[in-house]
Amino acid sequence: MPRTPDSEEPASDQDEEPWLGSDEVSELWQVREHWLPSVARLADVRVRTYGGESRGTWGAAPTFYDYHPGDARRAATAVAEGRVDIPSGWRLDTPGGRLAEYGGLFAFRLGCLAFLASVLFGVWMLVHELVSS
């Protein structure tokens, strides 16, 4: 199944429903946003991609995905009924998936807190050294 709309179909911008972004589809399917393209492939959902251009030495720009609204709604029913085999770690409605999603967020926040604490400690030590001189 093609991942982009067929170029031979007449495109009617006024009649076409806007394609869904990753946030909307993640909520609709109860799947972690990182795994949406893989689930879309499993459920035969048409996907538009943009971004991802090479930045040379600096890697690549982020890739963004838009999902066909009709396909996404059809797949939502299939996902909810269990007709699409999705690993539990990819889902937001399973304990393993929630742990992976929020555990990563917790680790990121904890790392930011540790970095901020070390910066503040360094500033405090610098001020203490200047005051005691």
C-alpha positions, 0 to 999 in steps of 0.5 A: 500500500502506498505511503503517500496519496496517489499522484494520479488522483485529483487533489481537492484541497477543500474536500480533503480532511487534514492529515493527523499529526503524531500527537493526535494519532498517539492519543487515538491509538494509545501508542507511544509517539516514538513507535507510531511509524512502525504501528502505521506500517503494521496497520497499513496506514498511509503516512506523509513524512517531512524533514529529515534532511541531512545536516552533514557532520551534524547528523539529520534534521528531525523527521515528522509524520502525518497520518491519513485520517481515514486510515488512522481511524480504521487502524484505531478500531483494529488496534483496540480490537487487538487485530494489529499485533503491537508489542506491549512496550510500545503501548500507553495502555499497558503497564510496561508501555507506561513504565517505558514512557514515564520512566524515560521522562523521569530519568530526563528530569532527574538528569536535568535536576542533577545538572542544575544542582551541579551548576548551582553548587559551582556558582556557590563555591565560586561566590564563597571563594570570592567572599573569603578572599 
